[in-house]
Amino acid sequence: MAASVLAGILIAVALLPAALVLGGFSAALKLERAFPVGQRVELSQLRARDMARHGRMLQSSSNGVIDFPVEGTYDPFHVGLYYTTVQLGSPPREFHVQIDTGSDVLWVSCSSCNGCPQSTGLQKIQLNFFDPGSSSTASLVSCSDRRCSIGLQSSDAICSIQNNQCGYTFQYGDGSGTSGYYVSDLLNFNTILGGAVTTNSSAPIVFGCSNTQTGDLTKSDRAVDGIFGFGQQEMSVISQLSSQGVAPNVFSHCLRGDDVGGGILVFGEIIEPGIVYTPLVPSQPHYNLNLLSISVNGQTLPINPSVFATSSGKGTIVDSGTTLAYLAEEAYDPFVSAVTNAVQQSVQPVMSKGNQCYLITTSVNDLFPQVSLNFAGGASMNLRPQDYLLQQNSVVSFQVLILIFLFFFFIEITGNLKCIYAMQLEDSQVVPITHRRFSSIAGFLNNVLPDHFLGNSAVWCFGLQKIQGQDITILGDLVLKDKIIVYDLAGQRIGWASYDCSTSVNVSASASGQKEYVKPGELGESSSLQKEPAISMIAFLIMHISLLGSFLFL
């Protein structure tokens, strides 16, 4: 009965004419019936209709958290970059793009690209090429387009007078480059709202369609489909979505520093009690921070603060597109000396290709000091040894090296006899086996050989490097990993806190403070890196080494 009464009210309302006054003139609007005349409407139908309307109302006040899967690792011997997946066009096509807070623009390789790699050494990735002609919602961006004018102001766009086409040319710090033209199309993304995942959200954005690539971008070993620029200029995706009211003007990431890799990337503010914030340097194209000093074991180093001051070509930049990290040249030597002095009684310093390294026989956490980067506003970023050091080699004794070499030379592993490498012995005591040159041997030693064969030794070098002749400090993935990093563009500040990035986080994506619970890889696998299974041959190896040893020392 109640349902019938309510339906009658709705029908009666629907029959009333509506008058709209426009500039002194009356206009009649015809209102359609919500339900046919005489039809009994169940309460459940009315409730469903109201809930749908309420859902639209809620979405207008909070669009939820836009969540992107994260893959890759900081380790240059594995991947050396973090990347995510974006879906572009209609129908949506998937592209893997590097996460880069040091640039502004999202661009992907296009079907007409010259120099673009056709394959990649990264596992579980198949490279794709965007074709504007195959997307029903794609359109080219002309020079007269307002969005192109915005790009011209920030040097993110150039214009061709001949064809009135808005384009771009980018050069990166490693010497690589790309050029192409801008396309307007749909970004399809997933959101988390009220604990539920919504997968059919989309918004129009402008992004680059690359038709030329040079330098390292042409190499296939770590090739991805493009670069996802997270800079703060108006051409960045975060700025575009924020201006449309689709996303808040803040994003966060938490990059896992272990071998599994992956992590969390969200448009929203990760909420964690331990996060400290420092203001961004105003009117800068990058995420520049005011670094004031560096401390080693709580002792401030004697470095003039002006070394870190922001000016033309100087300053401190947060850049997730940089694998390692770099100190201003004048700060580098005092830093290395302070760390070396703190551990000189416990480790053996060695030089490797001009880099300061250390031969150690125990955990780096037990030997090396904590380092603090101290920023304006009283915020300090604490670095563990593995945040400024990088493990380079496995080390074996001369005699064991000979036995292992003979083993690899003679023993059949994959069905074929292999002579893996001809080795150059650097001295008669220890021989570093670099991962880059002898990756298969180093992997075998790490996975199969017991510690007493290796002497439980390793060489760790400074991953925190310097750029000759430059006073710029770049905080790359080496120091950003295993931390929540919040880029609050609206508040013009950056925050961080040490965190286990394999665990979930709370994210706020609205002014109301409503939080969503985001898990790593909630919208897919958080990492494409799969460790190859180790060869279970320890007993077999020991037997052959014993036989070969007996033969050698007869």
C-alpha positions as CSV (number, residue, x, y, z in Angstrom):
1,M,0.0,0.0,0.0
2,A,2.8,2.4,0.9
3,A,4.5,1.7,-2.4
4,S,1.4,2.5,-4.3
5,V,0.8,5.7,-2.5
6,L,4.4,6.8,-3.1
7,A,4.1,5.9,-6.8
8,G,0.9,7.9,-7.0
9,I,2.7,11.0,-5.6
10,L,5.5,10.6,-8.1
11,I,2.9,10.3,-11.0
12,A,1.0,13.3,-9.7
13,V,4.1,15.4,-9.6
14,A,5.1,14.3,-13.1
15,L,1.8,15.5,-14.5
16,L,2.3,19.1,-13.3
17,P,3.5,21.5,-15.9
18,A,6.7,23.5,-15.0
19,A,7.3,27.1,-15.9
20,L,10.7,28.6,-16.3
21,V,11.2,32.3,-16.6
22,L,14.1,33.2,-18.9
23,G,14.8,36.9,-19.3
24,G,11.2,37.8,-18.6
25,F,9.7,35.2,-21.0
26,S,7.9,32.1,-19.7
27,A,9.0,28.7,-21.0
28,A,7.1,25.5,-20.4
29,L,9.1,22.3,-19.8
30,K,7.5,18.9,-20.4
31,L,8.1,16.5,-17.5
32,E,8.0,12.8,-18.3
33,R,6.4,10.3,-15.9
34,A,8.8,8.4,-13.8
35,F,6.6,5.3,-14.1
36,P,3.8,4.4,-16.4
37,V,0.2,5.3,-15.4
38,G,-1.5,2.7,-13.3
39,Q,1.6,0.6,-12.7
40,R,2.1,-0.6,-9.2
41,V,5.7,0.1,-8.2
42,E,7.5,-2.0,-5.7
43,L,9.3,-0.3,-2.8
44,S,12.5,-2.1,-3.9
45,Q,12.4,-0.3,-7.3
46,L,11.9,3.1,-5.7
47,R,14.7,2.4,-3.2
48,A,17.0,1.4,-6.0
49,R,16.1,4.6,-7.9
50,D,16.9,6.7,-4.9
51,M,20.1,4.9,-4.2
52,A,21.3,5.5,-7.8
53,R,20.6,9.2,-7.3
54,H,22.3,9.3,-4.0
55,G,25.3,7.6,-5.6
56,R,25.5,10.4,-8.1
57,M,25.3,13.0,-5.3
58,L,28.0,11.3,-3.4
59,Q,30.3,11.1,-6.4
60,S,29.9,14.8,-7.0
61,S,31.4,15.4,-3.5
62,S,34.0,12.7,-3.5
63,N,35.2,10.9,-6.6
64,G,37.2,8.3,-4.6
65,V,40.8,7.5,-4.7
66,I,42.4,6.9,-8.2
67,D,44.7,4.0,-7.7
68,F,47.4,2.9,-10.1
69,P,49.3,-0.4,-10.0
70,V,53.1,-0.1,-9.4
71,E,55.8,-2.4,-10.9
72,G,59.6,-2.5,-11.0
73,T,62.4,-1.9,-8.5
74,Y,65.0,0.7,-7.8
75,D,67.8,-1.9,-8.2
76,P,69.7,-1.0,-11.4
77,F,70.9,-4.7,-11.6
78,H,67.3,-5.8,-11.9
79,V,65.1,-3.0,-13.4
80,G,66.2,0.3,-12.1
81,L,62.8,2.1,-12.5
82,Y,59.3,2.0,-11.2
83,Y,56.4,2.0,-13.7
84,T,52.7,1.9,-13.8
85,T,49.8,1.1,-16.2
86,V,47.5,3.6,-17.9
87,Q,44.5,2.9,-20.1
88,L,44.0,5.3,-23.0
89,G,41.4,5.7,-25.7
90,S,38.1,4.1,-26.7
91,P,38.2,1.1,-26.6
92,P,40.9,1.4,-23.8
93,R,44.4,0.2,-24.6
94,E,46.9,-0.5,-21.9
95,F,50.4,1.1,-21.7
96,H,53.2,0.7,-19.3
97,V,54.8,4.0,-18.4
98,Q,57.7,5.1,-16.1
99,I,56.7,7.0,-13.0
100,D,58.6,10.3,-13.2
101,T,58.1,13.2,-10.8
102,G,60.9,15.1,-12.6
103,S,58.8,15.9,-15.7
104,D,55.3,17.1,-16.5
105,V,53.9,15.3,-19.5
106,L,52.4,11.8,-20.0
107,W,53.5,10.5,-23.4
108,V,53.4,7.0,-25.0
109,S,54.9,5.6,-28.1
110,C,52.7,5.9,-31.2
111,S,52.3,3.7,-34.2
112,S,54.3,6.1,-36.4
113,C,57.3,6.2,-34.0
114,N,60.8,6.2,-35.4
115,G,63.4,4.7,-33.1
116,C,60.9,3.2,-30.6
117,P,61.9,-0.2,-29.2
118,Q,59.8,-3.1,-30.4
119,S,60.4,-5.4,-27.5
120,T,61.5,-5.2,-23.9
121,G,63.6,-7.2,-21.5
122,L,61.1,-6.6,-18.7
123,Q,59.1,-9.6,-17.8
124,K,55.3,-9.8,-18.4
125,I,55.3,-6.7,-20.6
126,Q,54.4,-6.5,-24.2
127,L,55.0,-3.1,-25.7
128,N,52.0,-1.3,-27.2
129,F,51.7,1.7,-29.6
130,F,49.0,4.2,-29.5
131,D,47.1,4.8,-32.8
132,P,44.9,7.9,-32.6
133,G,42.9,6.7,-35.6
134,S,41.8,3.5,-33.8
135,S,40.3,5.4,-30.9
136,S,36.8,6.8,-31.4
137,T,37.4,9.5,-28.8
138,A,40.8,10.8,-29.9
139,S,41.5,14.2,-31.5
140,L,44.6,16.1,-32.3
141,V,45.4,19.3,-30.4
142,S,45.8,22.4,-32.5
143,C,48.0,25.4,-31.8
144,S,44.9,27.5,-31.2
145,D,43.7,25.1,-28.5
146,R,43.8,26.7,-25.0
147,R,45.6,23.6,-23.6
148,C,48.4,24.1,-26.1
149,S,48.8,27.7,-25.0
150,I,49.2,26.5,-21.4
151,G,51.9,24.1,-22.6
152,L,53.7,26.9,-24.4
153,Q,53.9,28.9,-21.3
154,S,55.6,26.1,-19.3
155,S,57.8,25.0,-22.3
156,D,56.0,21.7,-22.4
157,A,54.7,22.4,-26.0
158,I,55.8,23.8,-29.3
159,C,53.8,24.7,-32.3
160,S,54.1,23.9,-36.0
161,I,52.9,26.8,-38.1
162,Q,52.7,24.6,-41.2
163,N,50.1,22.2,-39.9
164,N,48.8,24.1,-36.9
165,Q,49.6,21.0,-34.7
166,C,50.6,21.3,-31.1
167,G,53.7,19.2,-30.4
168,Y,56.6,18.8,-28.0
169,T,60.3,18.0,-27.8
170,F,61.8,16.8,-24.5
171,Q,65.5,16.2,-23.6
172,Y,66.2,14.2,-20.4
173,G,69.2,14.4,-18.1
174,D,70.7,11.1,-19.4
175,G,70.9,12.5,-22.9
176,S,67.8,10.7,-24.2
177,G,65.0,12.5,-25.9
178,T,61.6,12.2,-27.5
179,S,59.4,14.4,-29.8
180,G,55.9,14.0,-31.0
181,Y,52.4,15.7,-31.0
182,Y,49.6,16.1,-28.5
183,V,46.4,14.1,-28.5
184,S,43.2,14.6,-26.5
185,D,41.6,11.4,-25.5
186,L,40.1,9.5,-22.5
187,L,42.1,8.3,-19.6
188,N,40.3,5.3,-18.2
189,F,41.1,4.6,-14.6
190,N,40.0,2.7,-11.5
191,T,38.7,4.3,-8.3
192,I,38.2,3.1,-4.7
193,L,35.2,4.6,-3.0
194,G,33.6,3.2,0.1
195,G,35.9,0.2,0.0
196,A,34.6,-0.8,-3.4
197,V,36.6,-0.7,-6.7
198,T,34.9,1.1,-9.6
199,T,36.5,0.3,-12.9
200,N,34.5,2.3,-15.5
201,S,35.7,5.8,-14.7
202,S,37.2,8.1,-17.3
203,A,38.2,11.7,-18.0
204,P,39.5,13.6,-21.0
205,I,43.2,14.5,-20.9
206,V,45.9,15.8,-23.2
207,F,49.0,13.5,-23.6
208,G,51.9,13.1,-25.9
209,C,52.1,10.8,-28.9
210,S,55.8,10.0,-29.5
211,N,57.0,9.6,-33.0
212,T,60.7,10.0,-32.4
213,Q,63.0,8.7,-29.6
214,T,66.7,8.9,-29.1
215,G,69.4,7.7,-26.6
216,D,68.5,5.3,-23.9
217,L,64.9,5.4,-24.8
218,T,65.7,3.3,-27.9
219,K,67.2,0.5,-25.9
220,S,65.1,-2.6,-25.3
221,D,66.6,-3.9,-22.1
222,R,64.3,-1.8,-19.8
223,A,61.9,-0.4,-22.4
224,V,58.4,0.7,-21.5
225,D,55.7,2.4,-23.5
226,G,56.4,5.9,-22.3
227,I,56.8,8.2,-19.4
228,F,54.1,9.4,-16.9
229,G,55.2,12.9,-15.8
230,F,53.9,13.8,-12.4
231,G,55.3,17.4,-12.3
232,Q,53.3,20.3,-11.0
233,Q,52.8,22.3,-14.3
234,E,49.4,22.5,-15.8
235,M,50.1,19.9,-18.6
236,S,50.6,17.2,-16.0
237,V,47.8,14.6,-15.7
238,I,47.4,15.3,-11.9
239,S,46.9,19.1,-12.7
240,Q,44.5,18.3,-15.6
241,L,42.3,16.0,-13.5
242,S,42.4,18.4,-10.5
243,S,41.2,21.3,-12.6
244,Q,38.3,19.1,-13.8
245,G,37.4,18.2,-10.2
246,V,38.1,14.5,-10.9
247,A,41.0,14.2,-8.5
248,P,42.4,16.2,-5.6
249,N,45.5,18.3,-6.3
250,V,47.7,15.8,-4.3
251,F,49.3,12.5,-5.1
252,S,51.3,9.9,-3.1
253,H,53.5,6.9,-3.7
254,C,55.2,4.3,-1.6
255,L,57.8,2.3,-3.5
256,R,58.9,-1.1,-2.3
257,G,62.7,-1.4,-1.9
258,D,63.0,-5.2,-1.8
259,D,63.6,-7.6,-4.7
260,V,59.8,-8.0,-5.2
261,G,59.4,-4.3,-6.0
262,G,56.1,-2.6,-6.8
263,G,54.2,-0.5,-4.3
264,I,51.4,2.1,-4.2
265,L,50.6,5.1,-6.4
266,V,47.4,7.1,-5.7
267,F,45.8,10.4,-6.5
268,G,45.1,11.5,-3.0
269,E,46.9,12.1,0.3
270,I,48.3,9.1,2.2
271,I,47.5,9.6,5.9
272,E,50.1,8.4,8.4
273,P,50.9,9.8,11.8
274,G,54.6,9.9,11.3
275,I,54.6,12.0,8.1
276,V,56.7,15.2,8.3
277,Y,56.3,18.0,5.8
278,T,58.6,20.6,4.3
279,P,57.5,23.5,2.0
280,L,58.2,23.4,-1.7
281,V,60.5,26.2,-3.1
282,P,58.0,28.5,-4.8
283,S,58.0,29.3,-8.6
284,Q,60.1,26.3,-9.6
285,P,59.4,23.9,-12.5
286,H,60.4,20.9,-10.4
287,Y,59.8,19.7,-6.9
288,N,62.5,21.7,-5.3
289,L,63.1,21.5,-1.5
290,N,65.2,23.6,0.9
291,L,67.9,21.2,2.1
292,L,69.7,22.9,5.0
293,S,72.2,20.4,6.2
294,I,73.3,16.7,6.4
295,S,74.0,14.8,9.6
296,V,75.9,11.5,10.0
297,N,75.4,9.7,13.3
298,G,73.7,12.9,14.6
299,Q,76.7,15.1,13.8
300,T,76.0,17.9,11.3
301,L,78.6,18.0,8.5
302,P,80.7,21.2,7.9
303,I,79.0,22.1,4.6
304,N,78.0,25.7,3.7
305,P,74.2,25.8,3.5
306,S,74.6,27.9,0.3
307,V,75.7,24.8,-1.5
308,F,72.1,23.5,-1.3
309,A,70.4,26.9,-2.1
310,T,68.0,26.9,-5.1
311,S,69.1,29.0,-8.0
312,S,69.7,28.5,-11.7
313,G,71.0,24.9,-12.1
314,K,71.3,24.4,-8.3
315,G,69.1,23.1,-5.5
316,T,67.5,19.9,-4.3
317,I,65.0,18.1,-6.4
318,V,62.7,15.1,-5.7
319,D,62.7,12.9,-8.9
320,S,61.3,9.4,-9.0
321,G,62.6,9.1,-12.6
322,T,66.2,9.0,-11.3
323,T,67.4,5.5,-10.2
324,L,70.1,6.5,-7.8
325,A,70.6,9.8,-5.9
326,Y,73.1,12.6,-6.3
327,L,74.7,15.2,-4.0
328,A,76.0,18.6,-4.9
329,E,79.7,18.3,-5.6
330,E,80.8,20.4,-2.7
331,A,78.8,18.3,-0.3
332,Y,79.9,14.9,-1.6
333,D,83.4,14.6,-0.3
334,P,82.6,15.7,3.3
335,F,79.7,13.2,3.3
336,V,81.9,10.3,2.0
337,S,84.7,11.1,4.5
338,A,82.3,11.2,7.4
339,V,80.8,7.8,6.6
340,T,84.2,6.3,6.0
341,N,85.5,7.6,9.3
342,A,82.5,6.1,11.1
343,V,83.2,2.6,9.8
344,Q,87.0,2.5,9.2
345,Q,87.6,0.2,12.1
346,S,85.1,-2.4,10.9
347,V,85.3,-2.5,7.1
348,Q,87.9,-2.5,4.4
349,P,87.6,0.5,2.1
350,V,88.3,-0.2,-1.6
351,M,88.0,1.8,-4.8
352,S,86.1,0.6,-7.8
353,K,86.1,2.6,-11.0
354,G,86.6,5.8,-9.0
355,N,83.8,5.0,-6.5
356,Q,84.3,4.6,-2.8
357,C,83.3,1.1,-1.8
358,Y,83.7,-1.2,1.2
359,L,84.4,-4.9,1.6
360,I,82.2,-6.1,4.5
361,T,81.4,-9.5,6.0
362,T,78.3,-8.6,8.0
363,S,75.0,-6.7,7.6
364,V,75.4,-3.1,6.5
365,N,72.8,-2.0,9.1
366,D,75.2,-3.3,11.8
367,L,78.1,-1.3,10.6
368,F,77.1,1.9,8.8
369,P,75.7,5.1,10.3
370,Q,72.3,6.6,9.9
371,V,72.3,9.7,7.7
372,S,69.8,12.6,8.0
373,L,68.9,15.1,5.4
374,N,67.6,18.1,7.2
375,F,65.1,20.4,5.5
376,A,63.3,23.7,6.1
377,G,60.5,23.5,8.6
378,G,62.3,21.0,10.9
379,A,61.6,18.0,8.6
380,S,64.4,15.4,8.4
381,M,64.6,12.4,6.1
382,N,66.4,9.6,7.8
383,L,68.4,7.3,5.5
384,R,69.4,3.7,6.4
385,P,72.7,2.4,5.0
386,Q,70.8,0.7,2.1
387,D,69.3,4.2,1.2
388,Y,72.7,5.6,0.3
389,L,74.8,2.4,-0.4
390,L,74.3,-0.1,-3.2
391,Q,75.6,-3.7,-3.2
392,Q,77.8,-4.2,-6.2
393,N,79.4,-7.7,-6.0
394,S,79.7,-11.1,-4.6
395,V,83.3,-11.9,-3.5
396,V,85.0,-15.3,-3.5
397,S,88.5,-16.4,-2.8
398,F,91.0,-17.1,-5.6
399,Q,90.9,-20.9,-5.1
400,V,87.1,-21.1,-5.0
401,L,86.9,-19.0,-8.1
402,I,89.0,-21.4,-10.0
403,L,86.9,-24.3,-8.9
404,I,83.7,-22.5,-9.8
405,F,85.1,-21.5,-13.2
406,L,86.0,-25.1,-13.9
407,F,82.6,-26.2,-12.7
408,F,80.7,-23.9,-15.0
409,F,83.0,-24.8,-17.9
410,F,82.6,-28.6,-17.6
411,I,79.2,-29.3,-15.9
412,E,76.1,-29.6,-17.9
413,I,73.4,-27.4,-16.5
414,T,70.8,-26.9,-19.3
415,G,71.6,-29.8,-21.5
416,N,74.5,-28.1,-23.3
417,L,78.1,-27.8,-22.2
418,K,78.8,-24.1,-21.6
419,C,81.9,-22.0,-21.3
420,I,80.3,-19.0,-19.6
421,Y,83.0,-16.3,-19.5
422,A,86.8,-16.0,-19.6
423,M,87.6,-14.2,-16.3
424,Q,90.4,-11.8,-15.6
425,L,91.7,-12.3,-12.1
426,E,92.3,-8.9,-10.5
427,D,94.5,-10.1,-7.6
428,S,95.4,-13.3,-5.8
429,Q,93.3,-12.8,-2.7
430,V,89.8,-11.7,-3.7
431,V,88.1,-11.3,-7.0
432,P,85.0,-9.2,-7.3
433,I,82.4,-10.6,-9.7
434,T,80.4,-7.7,-11.0
435,H,76.7,-8.4,-11.6
436,R,76.7,-6.5,-14.9
437,R,79.5,-8.6,-16.4
438,F,78.9,-11.9,-14.8
439,S,75.2,-11.9,-14.0
440,S,74.6,-15.6,-14.4
441,I,77.5,-16.6,-12.1
442,A,76.6,-14.0,-9.5
443,G,73.0,-15.1,-9.5
444,F,74.1,-18.7,-9.2
445,L,76.4,-17.9,-6.2
446,N,73.7,-15.8,-4.5
447,N,71.0,-18.5,-4.8
448,V,72.9,-21.8,-4.6
449,L,76.4,-21.5,-3.0
450,P,76.5,-21.6,0.8
451,D,77.9,-18.7,2.8
452,H,81.0,-20.5,3.8
453,F,82.1,-20.8,0.2
454,L,81.7,-17.1,-0.3
455,G,83.2,-16.1,3.0
456,N,79.9,-14.2,3.6
457,S,81.5,-11.1,2.0
458,A,80.1,-8.4,-0.2
459,V,81.2,-5.1,-1.7
460,W,78.9,-2.1,-1.1
461,C,79.5,1.2,-2.9
462,F,78.0,4.7,-2.5
463,G,74.8,4.8,-4.5
464,L,74.6,8.4,-3.5
465,Q,76.7,9.9,-6.3
466,K,77.9,13.3,-7.4
467,I,77.6,15.0,-10.8
468,Q,80.9,16.5,-11.8
469,G,80.9,20.3,-12.0
470,Q,77.3,20.6,-10.8
471,D,75.8,21.7,-7.5
472,I,72.5,19.9,-7.8
473,T,71.1,17.4,-5.4
474,I,68.7,14.8,-6.7
475,L,66.7,12.5,-4.5
476,G,66.0,9.5,-6.7
477,D,64.5,6.1,-6.1
478,L,67.5,5.0,-4.0
479,V,66.4,7.3,-1.1
480,L,62.7,7.5,-1.9
481,K,62.0,3.8,-1.6
482,D,60.4,2.3,1.5
483,K,58.9,5.7,2.3
484,I,55.5,7.3,1.9
485,I,56.0,10.4,-0.2
486,V,53.1,12.9,-0.4
487,Y,53.2,15.6,-3.0
488,D,50.6,18.2,-1.8
489,L,50.4,20.6,-4.7
490,A,47.5,22.5,-3.2
491,G,49.4,23.1,0.0
492,Q,52.8,23.5,-1.8
493,R,54.6,21.0,0.4
494,I,56.1,17.5,0.3
495,G,55.9,15.0,3.2
496,W,57.4,11.6,3.9
497,A,57.6,8.9,6.5
498,S,59.5,5.6,6.6
499,Y,57.0,2.8,5.8
500,D,56.6,-0.9,4.8
501,C,55.3,-0.3,1.3
502,S,54.1,-3.9,1.1
503,T,51.3,-3.1,3.5
504,S,48.1,-1.1,3.1
505,V,47.7,2.7,3.5
506,N,44.9,5.1,4.4
507,V,44.2,7.7,1.7
508,S,42.2,10.9,1.8
509,A,40.9,12.1,-1.6
510,S,38.4,14.8,-0.5
511,A,38.2,18.0,1.5
512,S,35.8,16.2,3.8
513,G,38.6,14.0,5.1
514,Q,36.9,10.8,4.0
515,K,39.6,8.0,3.9
516,E,39.9,5.0,1.7
517,Y,41.9,1.9,2.6
518,V,44.3,1.1,-0.3
519,K,46.3,-2.1,-0.6
520,P,49.4,-2.6,-2.7
521,G,48.4,-4.0,-6.1
522,E,44.7,-3.8,-5.2
523,L,43.9,-3.2,-8.9
524,G,46.3,-5.8,-10.2
525,E,49.7,-7.4,-9.5
526,S,51.9,-4.9,-7.8
527,S,55.0,-6.1,-9.5
528,S,55.9,-8.0,-12.7
529,L,59.2,-9.1,-11.3
530,Q,59.4,-12.8,-10.7
531,K,62.6,-14.3,-9.4
532,E,63.7,-17.3,-11.3
533,P,63.7,-20.5,-9.3
534,A,67.1,-21.4,-7.9
535,I,68.9,-24.5,-9.2
536,S,68.8,-27.1,-6.4
537,M,72.3,-28.4,-7.0
538,I,74.2,-27.7,-3.8
539,A,75.1,-31.3,-3.1
540,F,76.0,-31.8,-6.7
541,L,78.2,-28.7,-6.7
542,I,79.9,-29.7,-3.5
543,M,80.7,-33.1,-4.9
544,H,82.2,-31.8,-8.1
545,I,84.2,-29.0,-6.3
546,S,85.7,-31.7,-4.0
547,L,86.7,-33.8,-7.0
548,L,88.1,-30.9,-8.9
549,G,89.9,-29.7,-5.7
550,S,91.5,-33.0,-5.2
551,F,92.6,-33.0,-8.8
552,L,94.1,-29.5,-8.6
553,F,96.1,-30.0,-5.5
554,L,97.5,-33.5,-6.2
